[in-house]
Amino acid sequence: MGGVGSGHQGTARPLTTTAIRLDLRCEPFRSALLAVGAYIVRWSRGSESVGGMVVESVLPDVGKPTALVVPLALSASPTWPVVGPTVRLQLAWRPCRFGGHRAFFQCGRCSRLAVVLYLTRDGWRCRRCAGVVHPSTRQDDYYRALAKLAGVRRAMGYSEWHGDGWTIPPQPGRLMRGTTWQRLVTEAKAAQMSLWLAYERSTVSYMSSLRRLLSR
């Protein structure tokens, strides 16, 4: 995976998918939140190892664990930010709606709670402070609507495409409440309409360009 600053240059902002990040939803951070100990996380770009760190879970006198992050090594490339030898990232625990608690990172700049932090030259920051954007911001209307429809279909319980890709499934692919299914159907219909309108706009644009070329 690339680092902050790789990929698109100039005025384009780096993508979340190309930045070095810490994600509490993924290993080894999920294990670090459950048990005190040291865990190793590594980053690679293809078959090349570009960096790693030790994540030590520390249990204070009271409350839940906090994460102590110690970078091991990052490549010497100028596109890879470098932080101090030891960085302590504060965790904030918030109650969940149906019981239990969920951990969040606290951004060192704006104190905003985030599940994912991104490495910048100033340290670990939330997406807003890191200045990174989601890949969907680079998509046109058609592919953005297509991705939305695919996301709704996954929420309906269908992890794979069925039919022609435009079709809304006639029934849930997993157990869910009737109200949840109706909400997803409404969202799917809206995404389907957006997809069709984007397709029409692209067709009109293509035909207009074709007419201009033929008239020369």
C-alpha positions as a Markdown table, in Angstrom:
| # | Residue | x | y | z |
|---|---|---|---|---|
| 1 | Met | 0.0 | 0.0 | 0.0 |
| 2 | Gly | 1.3 | 3.5 | -0.7 |
| 3 | Gly | 1.8 | 6.3 | 1.8 |
| 4 | Val | 0.4 | 9.7 | 2.2 |
| 5 | Gly | 1.5 | 11.7 | -0.8 |
| 6 | Ser | 1.7 | 8.8 | -3.2 |
| 7 | Gly | -0.6 | 8.3 | -6.1 |
| 8 | His | -2.3 | 11.5 | -7.4 |
| 9 | Gln | -0.1 | 14.5 | -7.1 |
| 10 | Gly | -0.7 | 18.2 | -7.4 |
| 11 | Thr | -4.1 | 19.5 | -6.1 |
| 12 | Ala | -5.6 | 16.0 | -5.7 |
| 13 | Arg | -5.9 | 14.9 | -2.1 |
| 14 | Pro | -4.6 | 11.5 | -1.2 |
| 15 | Leu | -7.0 | 8.5 | -0.8 |
| 16 | Thr | -7.8 | 6.7 | 2.4 |
| 17 | Thr | -6.9 | 3.4 | 0.6 |
| 18 | Thr | -3.3 | 4.5 | 0.0 |
| 19 | Ala | -2.6 | 6.0 | 3.4 |
| 20 | Ile | -1.0 | 4.2 | 6.4 |
| 21 | Arg | -3.7 | 3.8 | 8.9 |
| 22 | Leu | -4.7 | 2.4 | 12.2 |
| 23 | Asp | -8.1 | 0.7 | 12.2 |
| 24 | Leu | -9.7 | -0.4 | 15.5 |
| 25 | Arg | -12.0 | -2.8 | 13.5 |
| 26 | Cys | -9.1 | -4.8 | 12.2 |
| 27 | Glu | -6.4 | -7.0 | 13.8 |
| 28 | Pro | -4.3 | -6.7 | 15.8 |
| 29 | Phe | -6.1 | -3.7 | 17.3 |
| 30 | Arg | -9.3 | -5.7 | 18.0 |
| 31 | Ser | -7.2 | -8.2 | 20.1 |
| 32 | Ala | -5.3 | -5.3 | 21.8 |
| 33 | Leu | -8.6 | -3.9 | 23.0 |
| 34 | Leu | -9.5 | -7.3 | 24.6 |
| 35 | Ala | -6.3 | -8.4 | 26.2 |
| 36 | Val | -3.3 | -6.6 | 27.6 |
| 37 | Gly | -0.1 | -7.4 | 25.7 |
| 38 | Ala | 2.1 | -6.4 | 22.7 |
| 39 | Tyr | 1.0 | -6.9 | 19.1 |
| 40 | Ile | 2.8 | -6.4 | 15.8 |
| 41 | Val | 1.2 | -4.8 | 12.7 |
| 42 | Arg | 3.0 | -4.5 | 9.4 |
| 43 | Trp | 2.4 | -2.7 | 6.1 |
| 44 | Ser | 3.4 | -3.9 | 2.7 |
| 45 | Arg | 3.2 | -2.7 | -0.8 |
| 46 | Gly | 2.8 | -5.8 | -2.9 |
| 47 | Ser | 5.5 | -8.2 | -1.9 |
| 48 | Glu | 7.7 | -5.3 | -0.4 |
| 49 | Ser | 7.6 | -4.7 | 3.3 |
| 50 | Val | 7.5 | -1.0 | 3.9 |
| 51 | Gly | 7.0 | -0.6 | 7.7 |
| 52 | Gly | 5.5 | -1.8 | 10.9 |
| 53 | Met | 5.0 | -1.1 | 14.5 |
| 54 | Val | 4.4 | -2.7 | 17.9 |
| 55 | Val | 1.0 | -2.0 | 19.5 |
| 56 | Glu | 1.1 | -2.4 | 23.2 |
| 57 | Ser | -2.2 | -2.5 | 25.1 |
| 58 | Val | -1.9 | -0.8 | 28.5 |
| 59 | Leu | -4.5 | -1.3 | 31.2 |
| 60 | Pro | -4.7 | 1.8 | 33.5 |
| 61 | Asp | -5.8 | 1.7 | 37.1 |
| 62 | Val | -9.4 | 2.2 | 36.2 |
| 63 | Gly | -11.4 | 1.9 | 33.0 |
| 64 | Lys | -10.6 | 0.2 | 29.7 |
| 65 | Pro | -7.2 | -0.4 | 28.0 |
| 66 | Thr | -5.4 | 2.4 | 26.2 |
| 67 | Ala | -3.2 | 1.8 | 23.2 |
| 68 | Leu | 0.6 | 2.6 | 23.2 |
| 69 | Val | 1.9 | 2.7 | 19.6 |
| 70 | Val | 5.7 | 2.3 | 19.0 |
| 71 | Pro | 6.8 | 2.6 | 15.3 |
| 72 | Leu | 9.4 | 0.1 | 14.3 |
| 73 | Ala | 10.6 | 1.3 | 10.9 |
| 74 | Leu | 9.3 | 3.1 | 7.8 |
| 75 | Ser | 10.9 | 3.2 | 4.4 |
| 76 | Ala | 13.3 | 6.1 | 3.7 |
| 77 | Ser | 11.1 | 7.4 | 0.9 |
| 78 | Pro | 10.1 | 11.1 | 1.4 |
| 79 | Thr | 6.5 | 10.2 | 0.8 |
| 80 | Trp | 6.4 | 8.3 | 4.0 |
| 81 | Pro | 5.8 | 10.5 | 7.1 |
| 82 | Val | 8.0 | 10.0 | 10.1 |
| 83 | Val | 6.8 | 10.3 | 13.7 |
| 84 | Gly | 8.5 | 10.2 | 17.1 |
| 85 | Pro | 9.8 | 6.9 | 18.5 |
| 86 | Thr | 6.9 | 6.5 | 20.9 |
| 87 | Val | 3.3 | 7.8 | 20.4 |
| 88 | Arg | 0.6 | 7.2 | 23.0 |
| 89 | Leu | -2.8 | 7.2 | 21.4 |
| 90 | Gln | -5.7 | 7.9 | 23.8 |
| 91 | Leu | -8.8 | 5.7 | 23.6 |
| 92 | Ala | -12.2 | 6.9 | 24.4 |
| 93 | Trp | -14.9 | 4.3 | 25.2 |
| 94 | Arg | -18.5 | 5.0 | 24.5 |
| 95 | Pro | -21.6 | 2.9 | 25.4 |
| 96 | Cys | -23.4 | 1.1 | 22.5 |
| 97 | Arg | -27.1 | 1.3 | 22.0 |
| 98 | Phe | -27.8 | -2.3 | 22.8 |
| 99 | Gly | -25.2 | -2.7 | 25.6 |
| 100 | Gly | -21.4 | -2.9 | 25.9 |
| 101 | His | -18.9 | -0.3 | 24.9 |
| 102 | Arg | -17.0 | 0.7 | 21.8 |
| 103 | Ala | -13.5 | 2.1 | 21.5 |
| 104 | Phe | -12.6 | 5.2 | 19.5 |
| 105 | Phe | -9.3 | 6.9 | 18.9 |
| 106 | Gln | -9.1 | 10.5 | 19.9 |
| 107 | Cys | -7.5 | 12.7 | 17.2 |
| 108 | Gly | -4.4 | 14.5 | 18.5 |
| 109 | Arg | -5.3 | 17.7 | 16.7 |
| 110 | Cys | -9.1 | 18.2 | 16.8 |
| 111 | Ser | -9.9 | 15.7 | 19.6 |
| 112 | Arg | -12.6 | 14.2 | 17.3 |
| 113 | Leu | -13.4 | 10.6 | 18.0 |
| 114 | Ala | -12.6 | 8.2 | 15.1 |
| 115 | Val | -12.3 | 4.5 | 14.5 |
| 116 | Val | -9.5 | 5.0 | 12.0 |
| 117 | Leu | -6.4 | 7.3 | 12.2 |
| 118 | Tyr | -4.1 | 8.1 | 9.3 |
| 119 | Leu | -0.4 | 8.8 | 9.5 |
| 120 | Thr | 0.7 | 12.3 | 8.5 |
| 121 | Arg | 3.9 | 14.3 | 9.0 |
| 122 | Asp | 2.4 | 15.7 | 12.2 |
| 123 | Gly | 1.5 | 12.3 | 13.6 |
| 124 | Trp | -1.7 | 10.2 | 13.7 |
| 125 | Arg | -4.8 | 12.2 | 12.7 |
| 126 | Cys | -8.4 | 11.6 | 11.9 |
| 127 | Arg | -9.5 | 11.6 | 8.2 |
| 128 | Arg | -10.5 | 15.2 | 8.3 |
| 129 | Cys | -7.2 | 16.5 | 9.8 |
| 130 | Ala | -5.1 | 14.1 | 7.6 |
| 131 | Gly | -6.7 | 15.6 | 4.5 |
| 132 | Val | -7.5 | 12.2 | 2.9 |
| 133 | Val | -10.6 | 11.4 | 1.0 |
| 134 | His | -12.6 | 8.2 | 0.1 |
| 135 | Pro | -12.1 | 6.7 | -3.3 |
| 136 | Ser | -15.8 | 7.3 | -4.0 |
| 137 | Thr | -15.0 | 11.1 | -4.3 |
| 138 | Arg | -13.1 | 10.3 | -7.5 |
| 139 | Gln | -16.1 | 8.4 | -9.1 |
| 140 | Asp | -18.6 | 9.9 | -11.5 |
| 141 | Asp | -22.3 | 9.8 | -10.8 |
| 142 | Tyr | -22.9 | 6.5 | -12.5 |
| 143 | Tyr | -20.3 | 4.5 | -10.6 |
| 144 | Arg | -21.2 | 6.3 | -7.3 |
| 145 | Ala | -24.8 | 5.3 | -7.7 |
| 146 | Leu | -23.8 | 1.7 | -8.7 |
| 147 | Ala | -21.6 | 1.5 | -5.6 |
| 148 | Lys | -24.5 | 2.7 | -3.5 |
| 149 | Leu | -26.9 | 0.1 | -4.9 |
| 150 | Ala | -24.3 | -2.6 | -4.3 |
| 151 | Gly | -23.9 | -1.5 | -0.7 |
| 152 | Val | -27.7 | -1.6 | -0.2 |
| 153 | Arg | -27.8 | -5.1 | -1.7 |
| 154 | Arg | -25.1 | -6.2 | 0.7 |
| 155 | Ala | -27.1 | -4.9 | 3.6 |
| 156 | Met | -30.1 | -6.9 | 2.3 |
| 157 | Gly | -28.0 | -10.0 | 2.7 |
| 158 | Tyr | -26.6 | -10.5 | -0.8 |
| 159 | Ser | -22.8 | -10.4 | -0.9 |
| 160 | Glu | -22.7 | -11.3 | -4.6 |
| 161 | Trp | -24.3 | -9.9 | -7.6 |
| 162 | His | -27.6 | -11.5 | -8.8 |
| 163 | Gly | -29.5 | -10.7 | -12.0 |
| 164 | Asp | -28.3 | -7.8 | -14.1 |
| 165 | Gly | -27.0 | -5.7 | -11.2 |
| 166 | Trp | -29.9 | -3.3 | -11.5 |
| 167 | Thr | -32.5 | -5.6 | -10.0 |
| 168 | Ile | -33.7 | -5.2 | -6.4 |
| 169 | Pro | -33.8 | -8.6 | -4.6 |
| 170 | Pro | -37.5 | -9.7 | -4.1 |
| 171 | Gln | -36.8 | -10.9 | -0.5 |
| 172 | Pro | -34.1 | -10.6 | 2.2 |
| 173 | Gly | -31.0 | -12.7 | 1.9 |
| 174 | Arg | -30.8 | -12.9 | 5.7 |
| 175 | Leu | -33.1 | -12.6 | 8.7 |
| 176 | Met | -34.2 | -9.0 | 9.4 |
| 177 | Arg | -37.1 | -7.0 | 10.6 |
| 178 | Gly | -39.8 | -6.0 | 8.2 |
| 179 | Thr | -39.3 | -2.3 | 8.8 |
| 180 | Thr | -35.5 | -2.8 | 8.1 |
| 181 | Trp | -36.3 | -4.5 | 4.8 |
| 182 | Gln | -38.8 | -1.8 | 3.8 |
| 183 | Arg | -36.2 | 0.9 | 4.5 |
| 184 | Leu | -33.6 | -0.9 | 2.5 |
| 185 | Val | -36.0 | -1.4 | -0.4 |
| 186 | Thr | -36.7 | 2.4 | -0.4 |
| 187 | Glu | -32.9 | 3.1 | -0.4 |
| 188 | Ala | -32.4 | 0.6 | -3.2 |
| 189 | Lys | -35.1 | 2.2 | -5.3 |
| 190 | Ala | -33.5 | 5.6 | -4.8 |
| 191 | Ala | -30.1 | 4.3 | -5.8 |
| 192 | Gln | -31.7 | 2.5 | -8.8 |
| 193 | Met | -33.3 | 5.8 | -9.9 |
| 194 | Ser | -30.0 | 7.7 | -9.5 |
| 195 | Leu | -28.2 | 5.0 | -11.5 |
| 196 | Trp | -30.7 | 5.2 | -14.3 |
| 197 | Leu | -30.5 | 9.1 | -14.4 |
| 198 | Ala | -26.7 | 8.9 | -14.4 |
| 199 | Tyr | -26.8 | 6.4 | -17.3 |
| 200 | Glu | -29.1 | 8.7 | -19.2 |
| 201 | Arg | -26.8 | 11.7 | -18.7 |
| 202 | Ser | -23.8 | 9.7 | -19.8 |
| 203 | Thr | -25.7 | 8.5 | -22.9 |
| 204 | Val | -26.8 | 12.1 | -23.8 |
| 205 | Ser | -23.2 | 13.3 | -23.3 |
| 206 | Tyr | -21.8 | 10.5 | -25.5 |
| 207 | Met | -24.4 | 11.2 | -28.3 |
| 208 | Ser | -23.7 | 14.9 | -28.2 |
| 209 | Ser | -19.9 | 14.3 | -28.5 |
| 210 | Leu | -20.5 | 11.9 | -31.3 |
| 211 | Arg | -22.7 | 14.4 | -33.2 |
| 212 | Arg | -20.0 | 17.1 | -32.9 |
| 213 | Leu | -17.3 | 14.7 | -34.2 |
| 214 | Leu | -19.5 | 13.7 | -37.2 |
| 215 | Ser | -20.4 | 17.3 | -38.1 |
| 216 | Arg | -16.7 | 18.2 | -38.6 |
